Amino acid sequence: MSKKAVYDASSIQALKGLEPVRRMPGMYTHTIHPLHIIQEAIDNAVDEALAGFGKRIVVSFRKDGSVEVEDEGRGIPVDMHPVEKKPAVEVAFTMLHAGGKFSKSSDAVYHISGGLHGVGVAVTNALSTRLEVDVYREGAKHTIAFEGGELVQKLKTEKSKSYAGRTGTTVRAWPDPKYFDSPNIPMGELEHLIRSKAYLLPGLTTVLRVEGKEEKSWTYERGMAQYFDFMLQGRELVAPLFTGERHFDDKSAADLTDVQPGEGASWAIGFVADGDVFQDSHVNLIPTRSHGTHEAGFRNGIFEAIRAFMETRSMTPKGVKLIAEDVWSRACFTLSARIVRTQFHGQTKEKLTTRHAAKLVELCVKDAYELWLNQHPEDGKRIVELAIEQANTRLSKGKKFERKKSSGVATLPGKLVDCASDDTSRTELFLVEGDSAGGSAKEARDKDTQAILPLRGKVLNTMSKDARTVLANKELQAIATAIGCDPHGMDDNPDLSGIRYGKVVLMTDADVDGGHIQALLLTFFFMHMPRIVETGRVWVAQPPLFKVEVPSQGKGKPARRVYCLDDDELEETLASLRKEKVREGSWEISRFKGLGEMSPEQLWETTMNPDSRRLVRMQLDRAGIAKVRATFELLMDSGEAEGRRNWMREHWRTVEADV
């Protein structure tokens, strides 16, 4: 019999410096390939250009596997940090949550930037075999080097007349292949990233040098319009390109809740009759590949402007209800939002979750586009005709799905509150914890596209159960019947033609019990309906944990309500209120015990409204199915208690728990 581990003070590990990154790199960056850790250095260079320092950024890819990023910014400070007693450049590359971008006041070093967590280049350093930094400032060259994240060459200063007037930072990194599935950086993605920085910041030149190949350089003096010319490759738009920008100054921002001076957006949108479309969005020049609230606001503003134009001119055809997808299926656009207090889903910053960004961008674009359409009625008419054509195509392809199971016709669950639409590109099924929350969700929902299925208590743990046992459980049978798919394995080829919803959203309380129900439901989907997950239909809602009621602050500052996802977001909100000089303690903080405590209006605004909610998509890569199964077995199988204990001892610092 093996000796039992002793759980005492010596069992508690405190990871220091960059060790957390090396232990769990997936928490800080993509581990498929090293592109993201190089992007961190590129984004720092772009933040300098965004702040008005430097007109040229050079990215060099060398045969020894290193990548170098050179800018003309102010140069990372090299003087002694007053607290850490180390050169500031060393602190930036060796300490997590150390950087110059936390302060977002109008007089801060970086008022608007892509960096916000202070972990970017520190992660680059941690996951590189070697990293060298050259800083040019104050007439000197300052050099420092690291290996495996640790300092190996202290800061060395070299003064020379040749450095007079030169400023900037050069970072050269050798990504460590042991932390990545593939050591190869995808050159197509890298090139697209570098090129996008140039068109988003007119006048900036970006250069890509690949050793042994011809140098590529991009400068877009006309910005997005010039980028459209490049992307369309001679294809014609059905109407002229609509470009614009709006940024709020001190006066205009003062009249709006949550909007800060300097925030706003610039955009370009055009419509093509055929061929591929491209749709790119960015926040503070960082690409948001998984979209976010800024893009939701843009889409809503453009769509509402087109609908208003149609209604004004009586262009809405009888029997055809135009939906957003009819407009966006043929739209090409690029959007660049500038947000002061950015909030992203995850460190890789691919999805913006800042709540006010949706309304902010909609305010920027809606009236401007509606005015443009009315000033160019013939062009507007062609855009509307294209959208109506897409609507007719959609309706002709649409078909009513028979609600059947393999065993025959199945009666839909009695507690299912179905939606009116049969269009699976729009329909959503919310699996809601508890009858109370289910009642609020029924009132809050969009009856056309959102269905509700309340769940009673905790569902069966299906980790080691077969399909017959799963279907014998009433709750799980109700879920399967409502979705329109039988339980199956990854190797099966189930009939998915009867799927009734485009999204299945797990909506549980933001507490321990809600997390347990969520885990049980995810086990059911991953283990018994993997094809539903593989096709990207399973999502998890992120309801807020806190509500902050802010009283009126006099003329132009009405009372408002702010929702916070977790403790970190609450602290950030309170810090923002203090900076606005809201009287300390005048606000009221409430903690939601569950979804049932929310009114239908609150539930809609925070968790169900597509424009303001936060959803996390569950992904399943067929190549990694064995790893997924092993993880679920470890965490959910009744026979893995000892393995779970060992896992918790190792990972307790990285697990968030509301106990």
C-alpha positions as CSV (number, residue, x, y, z in Angstrom):
1,M,0.0,0.0,0.0
2,S,1.4,3.4,-1.0
3,K,2.2,5.9,1.6
4,K,-0.4,8.7,1.9
5,A,0.7,12.2,1.1
6,V,0.8,14.6,4.1
7,Y,-1.3,17.7,3.5
8,D,0.4,20.5,5.6
9,A,2.0,23.9,5.1
10,S,4.8,22.4,3.0
11,S,2.2,21.3,0.4
12,I,1.3,24.9,-0.4
13,Q,3.4,26.1,-3.3
14,A,3.9,29.8,-4.0
15,L,5.0,30.2,-7.6
16,K,7.2,33.2,-8.1
17,G,8.4,35.3,-11.0
18,L,7.5,33.7,-14.4
19,E,7.2,30.2,-13.0
20,P,3.3,30.3,-13.3
21,V,3.7,30.9,-17.1
22,R,6.1,28.0,-17.6
23,R,3.9,25.7,-15.5
24,M,0.6,26.6,-17.2
25,P,1.4,28.4,-20.5
26,G,-2.1,27.8,-21.8
27,M,-3.5,30.2,-19.2
28,Y,-1.5,33.0,-20.7
29,T,-1.2,32.4,-24.4
30,H,-2.0,30.1,-27.4
31,T,0.1,27.0,-27.2
32,I,-0.7,25.8,-30.8
33,H,2.2,27.8,-32.2
34,P,4.3,30.8,-30.9
35,L,2.6,33.6,-32.9
36,H,0.8,35.1,-30.0
37,I,4.0,35.6,-27.9
38,I,5.5,37.5,-30.8
39,Q,2.3,39.4,-31.2
40,E,2.7,40.7,-27.7
41,A,6.0,42.4,-28.7
42,I,4.3,43.8,-31.9
43,D,1.4,45.1,-29.9
44,N,3.7,47.0,-27.6
45,A,5.4,48.6,-30.7
46,V,2.0,49.5,-32.1
47,D,0.9,51.1,-28.8
48,E,3.8,53.4,-29.1
49,A,2.8,54.4,-32.6
50,L,-0.8,54.8,-31.4
51,A,0.4,57.2,-28.7
52,G,2.1,59.2,-31.4
53,F,5.7,58.0,-31.2
54,G,7.2,56.4,-34.3
55,K,6.2,55.8,-37.9
56,R,7.9,52.5,-38.6
57,I,7.8,49.0,-37.2
58,V,10.0,46.2,-38.6
59,V,9.4,42.5,-37.9
60,S,12.3,40.2,-38.9
61,F,12.0,36.4,-39.1
62,R,15.4,34.8,-39.0
63,K,16.7,31.3,-40.0
64,D,17.8,30.5,-36.5
65,G,14.1,30.6,-35.4
66,S,14.2,34.0,-33.7
67,V,11.9,36.8,-34.4
68,E,12.9,40.5,-34.0
69,V,10.5,43.4,-33.5
70,E,11.9,46.9,-33.9
71,D,10.0,50.2,-33.3
72,E,10.7,53.9,-33.2
73,G,8.9,54.6,-29.9
74,R,10.2,56.3,-26.8
75,G,12.1,53.2,-25.7
76,I,11.2,51.1,-22.6
77,P,12.4,53.0,-19.5
78,V,15.8,51.9,-18.2
79,D,16.1,53.9,-15.0
80,M,15.8,52.2,-11.6
81,H,12.3,51.2,-10.5
82,P,11.6,53.0,-7.2
83,V,10.0,49.9,-5.5
84,E,11.7,46.9,-7.2
85,K,15.2,48.5,-7.2
86,K,15.8,47.0,-10.6
87,P,16.0,48.7,-14.1
88,A,12.4,49.2,-15.3
89,V,13.1,47.2,-18.5
90,E,14.1,44.2,-16.4
91,V,10.9,44.5,-14.3
92,A,8.7,44.6,-17.5
93,F,10.2,41.4,-18.8
94,T,10.4,39.4,-15.6
95,M,7.4,40.3,-13.5
96,L,3.7,39.5,-14.2
97,H,1.3,42.4,-13.9
98,A,4.0,45.0,-14.4
99,G,3.6,47.6,-17.1
100,G,2.8,51.2,-17.9
101,K,-0.8,50.7,-19.2
102,F,-2.8,50.2,-16.1
103,S,-3.6,53.9,-15.6
104,K,-6.3,55.0,-18.0
105,S,-6.6,58.7,-17.0
106,S,-6.4,61.2,-19.8
107,D,-2.9,62.2,-18.7
108,A,-1.6,58.6,-18.4
109,V,1.4,57.4,-20.4
110,Y,-0.9,55.2,-22.5
111,H,-4.5,56.6,-22.5
112,I,-5.6,54.1,-25.1
113,S,-3.7,50.9,-25.7
114,G,-4.0,47.2,-26.4
115,G,-2.1,46.1,-23.2
116,L,-4.1,46.0,-20.0
117,H,-2.9,43.0,-17.9
118,G,0.8,43.7,-17.8
119,V,1.7,40.2,-18.6
120,G,2.4,40.4,-22.4
121,V,6.2,40.6,-23.0
122,A,6.8,38.8,-19.7
123,V,5.0,35.8,-21.2
124,T,7.1,36.2,-24.3
125,N,10.2,36.1,-22.1
126,A,9.0,33.1,-20.0
127,L,8.3,30.9,-23.1
128,S,11.6,31.7,-25.0
129,T,14.9,30.0,-24.8
130,R,16.5,33.4,-25.1
131,L,15.3,37.0,-25.4
132,E,17.4,40.1,-26.0
133,V,16.2,43.7,-25.6
134,D,17.9,46.8,-27.0
135,V,16.6,50.2,-25.9
136,Y,17.6,53.4,-27.6
137,R,17.0,56.6,-25.6
138,E,18.8,59.6,-24.2
139,G,21.7,59.2,-26.7
140,A,22.6,55.7,-25.7
141,K,22.0,52.0,-26.4
142,H,20.9,49.9,-23.4
143,T,21.1,46.1,-23.8
144,I,19.7,43.3,-21.5
145,A,19.3,39.6,-22.1
146,F,17.4,36.7,-20.6
147,E,17.4,32.9,-21.0
148,G,14.4,30.8,-20.0
149,G,12.9,33.9,-18.5
150,E,15.9,34.5,-16.2
151,L,18.3,37.4,-16.4
152,V,21.6,36.3,-17.9
153,Q,23.0,39.7,-18.9
154,K,22.5,42.7,-16.7
155,L,21.6,46.0,-18.3
156,K,24.6,47.4,-20.1
157,T,24.7,51.0,-21.4
158,E,26.7,52.1,-24.4
159,K,26.9,55.8,-25.4
160,S,27.8,56.9,-28.9
161,K,27.2,59.9,-31.2
162,S,25.6,57.5,-33.6
163,Y,22.7,57.0,-31.1
164,A,22.1,60.7,-30.7
165,G,18.4,61.4,-31.4
166,R,17.5,57.7,-31.9
167,T,14.7,56.2,-29.8
168,G,12.9,52.9,-29.8
169,T,13.0,49.3,-28.6
170,T,14.2,46.1,-30.4
171,V,13.0,42.8,-28.9
172,R,14.5,39.6,-30.3
173,A,13.0,36.3,-29.0
174,W,13.8,32.6,-29.6
175,P,10.4,30.8,-28.8
176,D,11.0,27.6,-26.8
177,P,9.4,24.7,-28.9
178,K,8.7,22.6,-25.8
179,Y,5.8,24.9,-24.9
180,F,4.1,24.7,-28.3
181,D,2.4,22.0,-30.3
182,S,4.3,23.2,-33.3
183,P,7.4,25.5,-33.3
184,N,6.5,27.0,-36.7
185,I,4.9,30.4,-36.8
186,P,2.2,30.6,-39.5
187,M,3.6,33.2,-41.9
188,G,0.2,33.9,-43.5
189,E,-1.3,34.9,-40.1
190,L,1.8,36.9,-39.2
191,E,1.8,38.8,-42.5
192,H,-2.0,39.6,-42.1
193,L,-1.4,40.8,-38.6
194,I,1.5,43.1,-39.6
195,R,-0.4,44.5,-42.6
196,S,-3.5,45.2,-40.6
197,K,-1.5,47.5,-38.2
198,A,-0.6,49.7,-41.2
199,Y,-4.1,50.2,-42.6
200,L,-5.6,50.8,-39.1
201,L,-3.1,53.5,-38.4
202,P,-2.7,55.6,-41.6
203,G,0.9,56.8,-42.0
204,L,2.4,53.9,-40.1
205,T,4.8,51.8,-42.2
206,T,5.1,48.1,-41.2
207,V,7.8,45.9,-42.6
208,L,8.2,42.1,-42.7
209,R,11.6,40.7,-43.3
210,V,12.0,37.0,-43.8
211,E,15.7,36.0,-44.0
212,G,16.4,34.8,-47.5
213,K,13.2,36.3,-49.0
214,E,12.2,39.6,-50.5
215,E,11.2,42.2,-47.9
216,K,7.5,43.2,-47.7
217,S,6.3,46.7,-46.6
218,W,2.9,48.3,-46.2
219,T,1.9,51.9,-45.8
220,Y,-1.8,52.9,-46.2
221,E,-2.1,56.7,-46.3
222,R,-5.8,56.3,-47.1
223,G,-6.2,53.7,-44.4
224,M,-9.2,51.4,-44.6
225,A,-10.3,52.6,-48.1
226,Q,-6.9,51.6,-49.5
227,Y,-7.1,48.3,-47.7
228,F,-10.4,47.6,-49.4
229,D,-8.8,48.1,-52.8
230,F,-6.2,45.6,-51.9
231,M,-8.7,43.0,-50.6
232,L,-11.2,43.3,-53.4
233,Q,-8.6,42.7,-56.1
234,G,-10.7,44.4,-58.7
235,R,-14.1,43.2,-57.6
236,E,-16.8,45.9,-57.7
237,L,-19.0,46.9,-54.8
238,V,-22.8,47.2,-55.4
239,A,-22.6,50.7,-53.8
240,P,-19.7,53.0,-53.0
241,L,-17.7,52.2,-49.9
242,F,-19.0,53.8,-46.7
243,T,-16.2,55.0,-44.4
244,G,-16.3,57.1,-41.3
245,E,-15.0,57.7,-37.8
246,R,-16.2,59.3,-34.6
247,H,-14.4,59.8,-31.4
248,F,-15.8,61.4,-28.3
249,D,-14.1,64.5,-26.8
250,D,-14.4,65.7,-23.2
251,K,-17.7,67.6,-24.0
252,S,-19.5,64.9,-25.9
253,A,-18.4,62.1,-23.6
254,A,-19.7,64.0,-20.5
255,D,-23.2,63.6,-21.8
256,L,-23.0,59.8,-22.1
257,T,-22.8,57.2,-19.3
258,D,-19.6,55.1,-19.2
259,V,-18.1,56.8,-22.3
260,Q,-14.7,58.3,-21.8
261,P,-12.9,61.0,-23.9
262,G,-10.9,59.5,-26.8
263,E,-13.2,56.5,-27.2
264,G,-14.9,55.8,-30.5
265,A,-14.5,53.9,-33.8
266,S,-13.5,54.1,-37.4
267,W,-14.9,51.8,-40.1
268,A,-15.3,50.9,-43.7
269,I,-18.1,48.8,-45.1
270,G,-19.1,47.7,-48.6
271,F,-21.3,45.0,-50.2
272,V,-20.4,42.5,-52.9
273,A,-22.9,40.6,-55.0
274,D,-20.8,37.4,-55.1
275,G,-17.5,35.9,-54.0
276,D,-15.9,35.7,-50.6
277,V,-16.4,38.4,-48.0
278,F,-14.0,39.6,-45.3
279,Q,-15.1,40.9,-42.0
280,D,-12.3,42.2,-39.6
281,S,-12.7,43.9,-36.3
282,H,-10.1,45.3,-33.9
283,V,-9.9,47.0,-30.5
284,N,-7.0,49.4,-30.0
285,L,-5.4,47.9,-33.1
286,I,-5.6,44.3,-31.7
287,P,-7.5,41.9,-33.9
288,T,-10.6,40.4,-32.3
289,R,-11.0,37.2,-34.2
290,S,-13.8,36.0,-32.0
291,H,-15.7,39.3,-32.3
292,G,-17.1,40.9,-29.2
293,T,-19.4,43.7,-28.0
294,H,-17.9,46.4,-30.3
295,E,-18.7,44.3,-33.3
296,A,-22.2,43.6,-32.0
297,G,-22.8,47.3,-31.7
298,F,-21.5,47.9,-35.2
299,R,-23.6,45.2,-36.7
300,N,-26.7,46.4,-34.9
301,G,-26.1,50.1,-35.9
302,I,-25.7,49.3,-39.6
303,F,-28.7,46.9,-39.6
304,E,-31.0,49.4,-37.8
305,A,-29.9,52.2,-40.2
306,I,-30.8,50.0,-43.2
307,R,-34.2,49.1,-41.7
308,A,-35.0,52.7,-41.0
309,F,-34.1,53.6,-44.6
310,M,-36.4,50.9,-45.9
311,E,-39.3,52.0,-43.7
312,T,-38.9,55.6,-44.6
313,R,-39.1,54.7,-48.3
314,S,-41.6,51.9,-48.0
315,M,-39.2,49.3,-49.4
316,T,-40.1,46.4,-47.1
317,P,-41.6,43.6,-49.3
318,K,-44.7,41.8,-48.1
319,G,-44.1,38.4,-46.6
320,V,-40.4,38.9,-46.1
321,K,-38.9,39.7,-42.7
322,L,-35.4,40.9,-43.1
323,I,-33.0,39.6,-40.5
324,A,-29.4,40.8,-39.8
325,E,-27.8,37.8,-41.5
326,D,-29.5,38.9,-44.8
327,V,-27.5,42.1,-44.6
328,W,-24.2,40.6,-43.3
329,S,-23.9,37.6,-45.6
330,R,-22.7,39.9,-48.4
331,A,-21.0,42.6,-46.4
332,C,-17.3,43.3,-46.2
333,F,-16.1,45.5,-43.4
334,T,-13.3,46.5,-41.2
335,L,-13.9,48.0,-37.8
336,S,-11.4,49.7,-35.5
337,A,-12.7,50.6,-32.0
338,R,-10.8,52.6,-29.4
339,I,-11.8,51.7,-25.9
340,V,-10.1,53.1,-22.7
341,R,-11.1,50.4,-20.2
342,T,-10.9,47.2,-22.3
343,Q,-12.1,43.9,-21.0
344,F,-11.4,40.8,-23.0
345,H,-12.3,37.1,-22.7
346,G,-9.0,35.6,-21.8
347,Q,-5.4,36.9,-22.1
348,T,-5.2,36.3,-25.9
349,K,-7.7,39.2,-26.3
350,E,-9.6,37.7,-29.2
351,K,-13.0,38.7,-27.9
352,L,-14.0,42.0,-26.4
353,T,-16.5,41.8,-23.5
354,T,-16.6,45.5,-22.5
355,R,-20.3,46.1,-22.0
356,H,-20.6,49.7,-23.0
357,A,-18.7,49.1,-26.3
358,A,-21.8,47.9,-28.0
359,K,-23.8,51.1,-27.3
360,L,-20.7,53.2,-28.0
361,V,-20.0,51.8,-31.5
362,E,-23.8,51.8,-32.3
363,L,-23.9,55.5,-31.4
364,C,-20.9,56.1,-33.7
365,V,-22.2,54.4,-36.8
366,K,-26.1,54.3,-36.8
367,D,-27.0,57.9,-37.4
368,A,-24.0,58.4,-39.7
369,Y,-25.0,55.5,-41.9
370,E,-28.7,56.4,-42.0
371,L,-27.7,59.9,-43.1
372,W,-25.4,58.5,-45.8
373,L,-28.2,56.2,-47.1
374,N,-30.6,59.1,-47.4
375,Q,-28.1,61.2,-49.1
376,H,-27.4,58.4,-51.6
377,P,-30.8,56.9,-52.1
378,E,-30.0,55.0,-55.3
379,D,-26.9,53.4,-53.7
380,G,-29.1,52.6,-50.6
381,K,-31.7,51.0,-52.8
382,R,-29.1,48.6,-54.4
383,I,-27.9,47.6,-50.9
384,V,-31.5,46.9,-49.8
385,E,-32.2,44.9,-53.0
386,L,-29.2,42.7,-52.3
387,A,-30.3,42.1,-48.7
388,I,-33.9,41.2,-49.9
389,E,-32.4,38.8,-52.5
390,Q,-30.5,37.1,-49.6
391,A,-33.7,36.9,-47.6
392,N,-35.6,35.3,-50.4
393,T,-32.7,32.8,-50.9
394,R,-32.8,32.0,-47.2
395,L,-36.5,31.5,-47.2
396,S,-36.5,29.3,-50.3
397,K,-33.8,27.0,-48.6
398,G,-35.6,27.0,-45.3
399,K,-37.5,23.9,-44.2
400,K,-39.6,22.9,-41.3
401,F,-37.8,20.2,-39.3
402,E,-39.8,17.2,-38.2
403,R,-39.4,16.7,-34.5
404,K,-38.4,13.1,-34.6
405,K,-36.2,10.6,-32.8
406,S,-34.7,7.5,-34.2
407,S,-37.4,5.5,-32.4
408,G,-40.2,7.5,-34.0
409,V,-42.1,10.6,-33.4
410,A,-41.2,12.2,-30.0
411,T,-43.4,14.4,-28.0
412,L,-41.6,17.6,-27.1
413,P,-41.1,18.2,-23.4
414,G,-44.1,19.8,-21.7
415,K,-41.9,22.3,-19.9
416,L,-40.2,23.4,-23.1
417,V,-41.2,27.0,-24.0
418,D,-40.4,26.9,-27.7
419,C,-39.6,29.8,-30.1
420,A,-41.5,30.7,-33.2
421,S,-38.7,30.5,-35.8
422,D,-37.5,27.3,-37.4
423,D,-34.4,29.0,-38.8
424,T,-31.5,27.2,-37.0
425,S,-29.1,30.0,-38.0
426,R,-31.0,32.2,-35.5
427,T,-32.7,29.9,-32.9
428,E,-31.3,29.3,-29.4
429,L,-32.2,26.9,-26.6
430,F,-31.4,28.1,-23.1
431,L,-31.0,25.3,-20.5
432,V,-31.9,27.2,-17.3
433,E,-31.2,26.2,-13.8
434,G,-34.4,26.1,-11.7
435,D,-38.0,27.0,-12.3
436,S,-37.6,30.5,-10.8
437,A,-34.9,31.5,-13.3
438,G,-36.8,29.7,-16.0
439,G,-39.8,31.9,-15.3
440,S,-37.7,35.1,-15.6
441,A,-36.1,33.8,-18.8
442,K,-39.5,33.1,-20.3
443,E,-40.5,36.7,-19.8
444,A,-37.1,38.1,-20.9
445,R,-36.5,36.1,-24.0
446,D,-37.0,37.0,-27.7
447,K,-40.0,34.9,-28.4
448,D,-39.1,34.6,-32.1
449,T,-35.7,33.0,-31.7
450,Q,-35.1,32.0,-28.0
451,A,-36.5,28.8,-26.4
452,I,-36.4,28.0,-22.7
453,L,-36.0,24.6,-21.0
454,P,-36.0,24.8,-17.2
455,L,-34.0,22.1,-15.4
456,R,-34.9,20.8,-12.0
457,G,-31.9,20.2,-9.7
458,K,-28.7,18.5,-10.7
459,V,-28.8,16.2,-13.7
460,L,-27.3,12.7,-13.7
461,N,-23.5,12.4,-13.9
462,T,-23.3,10.5,-17.2
463,M,-19.5,10.0,-17.2
464,S,-19.7,6.2,-17.1
465,K,-23.3,5.7,-18.3
466,D,-24.4,4.1,-21.6
467,A,-27.0,5.6,-23.9
468,R,-29.8,3.5,-22.5
469,T,-29.2,4.8,-19.0
470,V,-28.9,8.4,-20.3
471,L,-32.3,8.2,-22.0
472,A,-33.9,6.6,-19.0
473,N,-33.2,9.9,-17.1
474,K,-36.2,12.3,-17.6
475,E,-34.2,15.5,-17.5
476,L,-31.6,14.3,-20.0
477,Q,-34.2,12.8,-22.2
478,A,-36.0,16.1,-22.3
479,I,-32.8,17.9,-23.3
480,A,-32.1,15.4,-26.1
481,T,-35.7,15.5,-27.4
482,A,-35.8,19.3,-27.3
483,I,-32.6,19.6,-29.3
484,G,-33.6,16.9,-31.8
485,C,-30.7,14.5,-31.5
486,D,-30.1,11.1,-29.8
487,P,-27.1,10.4,-27.6
488,H,-24.1,9.2,-29.6
489,G,-20.3,8.7,-29.5
490,M,-17.6,10.5,-31.4
491,D,-17.2,7.5,-33.7
492,D,-20.9,7.4,-34.5
493,N,-22.5,9.2,-37.5
494,P,-25.7,10.6,-36.0
495,D,-28.5,12.2,-38.1
496,L,-28.1,15.9,-37.4
497,S,-30.8,17.0,-39.9
498,G,-33.4,17.2,-37.1
499,I,-31.4,19.7,-35.0
500,R,-33.8,22.4,-33.9
501,Y,-31.5,25.1,-32.5
502,G,-28.3,26.8,-33.8
503,K,-27.1,27.4,-30.2
504,V,-27.6,25.4,-27.0
505,V,-26.8,27.8,-24.1
506,L,-26.2,26.5,-20.6
507,M,-27.4,29.2,-18.2
508,T,-26.7,28.4,-14.5
509,D,-26.1,30.5,-11.4
510,A,-22.7,32.0,-10.9
511,D,-22.0,30.0,-7.7
512,V,-20.7,26.6,-6.7
513,D,-24.0,24.7,-7.4
514,G,-24.4,26.4,-10.7
515,G,-20.8,25.4,-11.6
516,H,-21.5,21.8,-10.6
517,I,-24.7,21.7,-12.8
518,Q,-22.7,23.3,-15.6
519,A,-20.0,20.5,-15.3
520,L,-22.6,17.8,-15.3
521,L,-24.3,19.2,-18.5
522,L,-20.9,19.6,-20.2
523,T,-20.1,16.0,-19.3
524,F,-23.4,15.0,-21.0
525,F,-22.6,16.9,-24.1
526,F,-19.0,16.0,-24.5
527,M,-19.4,12.4,-23.7
528,H,-22.8,11.6,-25.2
529,M,-23.4,14.4,-27.9
530,P,-19.9,15.2,-29.1
531,R,-21.0,16.0,-32.6
532,I,-23.2,18.8,-31.2
533,V,-20.1,20.3,-29.5
534,E,-17.9,19.6,-32.5
535,T,-20.2,21.7,-34.7
536,G,-19.9,24.6,-32.3
537,R,-23.5,24.6,-31.0
538,V,-22.8,24.4,-27.2
539,W,-22.2,27.7,-25.3
540,V,-22.0,28.7,-21.7
541,A,-23.6,31.9,-20.5
542,Q,-21.6,34.2,-18.2
543,P,-24.2,35.9,-15.8
544,P,-22.8,38.7,-13.6
545,L,-22.1,38.1,-9.9
546,F,-22.5,41.8,-8.8
547,K,-24.8,44.7,-9.5
548,V,-23.6,48.3,-8.6
549,E,-26.2,51.0,-8.3
550,V,-24.6,54.4,-8.9
551,P,-26.6,57.5,-7.8
552,S,-27.1,60.6,-9.9
553,Q,-24.1,62.9,-10.0
554,G,-26.0,66.0,-11.0
555,K,-26.7,67.5,-14.4
556,G,-25.5,65.3,-17.2
557,K,-24.7,62.3,-14.9
558,P,-27.9,60.4,-14.3
559,A,-28.1,57.4,-12.0
560,R,-26.9,54.2,-13.6
561,R,-26.5,50.5,-13.0
562,V,-23.3,48.6,-13.7
563,Y,-23.0,44.8,-13.8
564,C,-19.8,43.0,-12.9
565,L,-18.9,39.5,-13.9
566,D,-16.6,38.7,-10.9
567,D,-14.6,40.3,-8.1
568,D,-11.9,41.6,-10.4
569,E,-14.4,43.4,-12.6
570,L,-16.1,44.8,-9.5
571,E,-12.7,46.2,-8.3
572,E,-12.1,47.7,-11.7
573,T,-15.6,49.3,-11.7
574,L,-15.1,50.8,-8.2
575,A,-11.7,52.2,-9.2
576,S,-13.4,53.8,-12.3
577,L,-16.1,55.4,-10.1
578,R,-13.5,56.8,-7.7
579,K,-11.6,58.2,-10.7
580,E,-14.9,59.9,-11.8
581,K,-15.0,61.4,-8.4
582,V,-18.2,59.6,-7.4
583,R,-18.6,60.1,-3.7
584,E,-17.1,57.1,-1.8
585,G,-19.7,54.7,-0.5
586,S,-22.6,56.5,-2.3
587,W,-23.0,53.5,-4.6
588,E,-24.8,50.3,-3.6
589,I,-23.3,46.9,-4.3
590,S,-25.6,43.8,-4.5
591,R,-24.5,40.2,-5.0
592,F,-26.8,38.0,-7.0
593,K,-27.5,34.7,-5.2
594,G,-28.8,33.2,-8.5
595,L,-30.5,33.9,-11.8
596,G,-33.9,33.7,-10.1
597,E,-33.1,37.0,-8.2
598,M,-32.9,38.9,-11.5
599,S,-35.9,40.6,-13.0
600,P,-36.7,39.6,-16.6
601,E,-35.3,43.0,-17.7
602,Q,-32.0,42.4,-15.9
603,L,-31.7,38.9,-17.1
604,W,-32.2,40.0,-20.7
605,E,-29.7,42.9,-20.4
606,T,-26.9,40.9,-18.8
607,T,-27.3,37.3,-20.0
608,M,-29.7,36.9,-23.0
609,N,-29.4,40.0,-25.2
610,P,-27.1,39.1,-28.1
611,D,-25.7,42.6,-28.1
612,S,-24.6,42.8,-24.4
613,R,-24.4,39.2,-23.1
614,R,-21.2,37.2,-22.6
615,L,-21.1,33.6,-24.0
616,V,-18.2,31.1,-24.0
617,R,-18.2,28.7,-26.9
618,M,-17.3,25.0,-26.1
619,Q,-14.8,23.7,-28.6
620,L,-14.0,20.1,-29.4
621,D,-11.1,19.3,-31.6
622,R,-11.4,15.8,-33.0
623,A,-7.6,15.4,-32.9
624,G,-7.7,16.1,-29.1
625,I,-10.6,13.9,-28.2
626,A,-8.5,11.4,-26.3
627,K,-7.1,14.3,-24.1
628,V,-10.7,15.6,-23.5
629,R,-12.0,12.2,-22.5
630,A,-9.0,11.7,-20.1
631,T,-9.7,15.1,-18.5
632,F,-13.5,14.3,-18.1
633,E,-12.7,10.9,-16.6
634,L,-10.3,12.5,-14.1
635,L,-12.7,15.2,-13.0
636,M,-16.0,13.4,-13.2
637,D,-15.5,9.6,-13.0
638,S,-16.5,8.1,-9.6
639,G,-13.5,5.8,-9.7
640,E,-11.0,8.7,-10.0
641,A,-11.3,10.2,-6.5
642,E,-7.5,9.8,-5.7
643,G,-6.6,11.3,-9.1
644,R,-8.8,14.3,-8.4
645,R,-7.2,14.9,-5.1
646,N,-3.8,14.9,-6.6
647,W,-5.0,17.2,-9.4
648,M,-6.4,19.6,-6.9
649,R,-3.1,19.6,-4.9
650,E,-1.3,20.6,-8.0
651,H,-3.7,23.1,-9.5
652,W,-5.4,24.7,-6.5
653,R,-3.9,28.1,-7.2
654,T,-5.4,28.3,-10.6
655,V,-8.9,27.3,-9.8
656,E,-11.5,30.0,-9.0
657,A,-14.0,28.9,-6.4
658,D,-17.0,30.6,-4.8
659,V,-17.3,28.7,-1.5
